[in-house]
């Protein structure tokens, strides 16, 4: 007789914030990442495995908004879902698949609320449930979010650059004073510049009241009077000195401050992804952001230069043609390469072409 023949599945649900397992109460405004680990421990491949989990009462389902790189002081979009559902099309013998989703603790969720979640896995007639995960809520005054600003369609490379935002918002009705920001960077990330903007706007926001539809006799929708903006609400940007812990001052109720980080990607150990997150310190309280991860590609190129006057004497008025060839030796497209060539003082650039097409002169100096 043989046992253990046929489908067999195991599942585990875990909760984390900022990339770390949750060991203390979560606060209003913090983002919880739920991960469902599904493992095939049987003797045959499985298809069409359904995965279902909860959006706990007191939280709201979130995911990145479209074109978040260009939306200013916002990143997440909220959805009024009660459950999360996923599908694993194929799970081979011994294979493990992880499915993750995020929720944010609502601003008005009362302290002491218990957030309960449990995942359910279905395969054919077999149904399994994970152990229940519970987290309690404590009062929070600050919401902090990080996002990448470098276009998501642009690949990141060693020796390249990347830009992130840290968005800090006061979600309370009281002034929050003497806030400090601690930055968590992967080894290999070097800070070039840090900018602090107070009252950054959400780029998709409107400054017109389009809800008033009275007096719409000429086909005009709403009231087009511009809303007056208080001087203290006008966005202000300044460069600040980077340190492991930076003091960003005070936040009035409803106010935000956004820190922009310009980073250089140096050597990355074992091709591991780079990570970025921050935490805000308010007195004895700490608020954790979500965690951002990016993969970094290796650059492997061949670079060569030839000239039509190699090993020849040249005279005043002669035309010298330099040809620079760059070959991509990687198996993926390489973006935003910059070629620098120091031209001798005795020479003047007449024309530059790229793949046979002339390049504008104002790109050169």
ZIWONOR-V755239 format. One line per field, one symbol per residue. phi: phi as a letter, one per 20 degrees, with the letter a starting at -180 (. if undefined). burial: + if it has 9 or more other C-alpha atoms within 8 Angstrom, else -. A space follows every 10 residues. Layout:
BEGIN
phi = ???
burial = ???
END
This chain:
BEGIN
phi = .ccmeofbcc bbdccbbmnd gfdcgedgnf dddecdedce dedbfcclee ccbedggocc fcbgfflffd dmebbedece eecdcccdfb cfgneccddc bcccfffeff fnfdedbbdc dccmeeccde ffdccedcfc dcdccdbedg gfeefdcgme cbccddddce ddecfddlec dddddffoed eebcddddmf eegefddded eedfmeedme eneeffffdf gfefgccbec efbgcdednd cfgnecccdd ddcdeefdfl lffecbbccd dcmeecceef ddccedeedc cdcbccbfcg mdfccgnfed dddddcdeee ecfddlfddd ceeggfdcfe bccclndfdg ffecb
burial = ------++++ ++++++++-- -+--++++++ ++++++++++ ++++++++++ ++++++-+++ +++----++- +++-+----- ---+---+-+ +++--+---- ++++++--+- --+-++++++ +++----+++ -++-++++-+ ++++++++++ ----++++-+ ++++++++++ ++--++-+++ +++-+--++- +-++++++++ -+-----+++ --+--+---- -++------- ----+----- -----+---+ ++++++++++ ++++++-+-- --++++++++ ++----++++ ++---++--- ++----+-+- ---------- ---------+ ---------- ---------- -+------+- -----
END
